[in-house]
Amino acid sequence: MNPNDSDPNDSDASRFTSAATDRRGERDLDDLLVHVARGDQDAFEALYDRMVGPVYGVIRRVLRDPSQSEEVAQEVLLEVWRTAARFDPAMGGAATWVTTIAHRRAIDRIRSTTYRPYPVHHGRRRAGAQDGRCQPPAR
């Protein structure tokens, strides 16, 4: 076999193919988001199906709480529906635009006063306490 010929089973060749596929996929997302901006519900459904996993993943890494992450992911995707007209493909890809919104929303949730990822105890547990309450720190 000539070293310049590409073998379809070669991992390097498949890597280049997947990079081209990734670019096509990004353009598809851009097109979907442009259609969403026009109010196309089918385009939003397709965009939702492709982006709900990455959006949830970004948010979950920030918040760590599954239920908070699900709530924020829904808020983000609703925001995408409402603000899709602000997307400019010349400024970047749709996936980047959506995941940036997701990351910012997750940070906003952490900064909000309502965010509590885990129960907060403002003192030590009393030795032998059965009811799970904390006692104030010793002075």
TAVENTA-V369144 format. One record per pair of residues at least 24 apart in sequence whose ideal C-beta (glycine too) atoms are under 10 Angstrom apart, sorted by sequence separation. I is the first residue (numbers start at 0). J is the second residue. If there is no record, write none. Layout:
# TAVENTA-V369144
I	J
I	J
This chain:
# TAVENTA-V369144
51	75
76	100
24	49
50	75
51	76
54	79
75	100
76	101
78	103
50	76
74	100
75	101
78	104
74	101
75	102
75	103
47	76
50	79
72	101
75	104
46	76
71	101
74	104
75	105
47	79
72	104
43	76
46	79
47	80
68	101
71	104
72	105
74	107
46	80
71	105
74	108
43	79
71	107
43	80
46	83
68	105
71	108
67	105
70	108
40	80
43	83
54	94
57	97
58	98
61	101
68	108
42	83
53	94
57	98
61	102
67	108
38	80
56	98
57	99
59	101
60	102
61	103
62	104
63	105
67	109
36	79
50	93
54	97
57	100
58	101
61	104
62	105
71	114
35	79
36	80
39	83
49	93
50	94
53	97
54	98
57	101
58	102
61	105
62	106
64	108
35	80
38	83
49	94
53	98
56	101
57	102
60	105
61	106
35	81
36	82
37	83
38	84
51	97
54	100
55	101
57	103
58	104
59	105
62	108
63	109
67	113
32	79
35	82
36	83
37	84
46	93
50	97
54	101
57	104
58	105
61	108
62	109
67	114
35	83
36	84
46	94
49	97
50	98
53	101
54	102
57	105
58	106
61	109
67	115
68	116
34	83
35	84
36	85
67	116
33	83
36	86
54	104
58	108
64	114
66	116
32	83
33	84
35	86
46	97
50	101
54	105
64	115
31	83
32	84
62	114
64	116
33	86
63	116
64	117
32	86
33	87
62	116
63	117
33	88
32	88
29	86
29	87
30	88
35	93
29	88
28	88
32	92
33	93
32	93
26	88
29	91
31	93
32	94
25	88
29	92
30	93
28	92
29	93
32	96
28	93
29	94
32	97
25	91
26	92
27	93
28	94
25	92
26	93
28	95
29	96
24	92
25	93
28	96
25	94
28	97
22	92
24	94
25	95
21	94
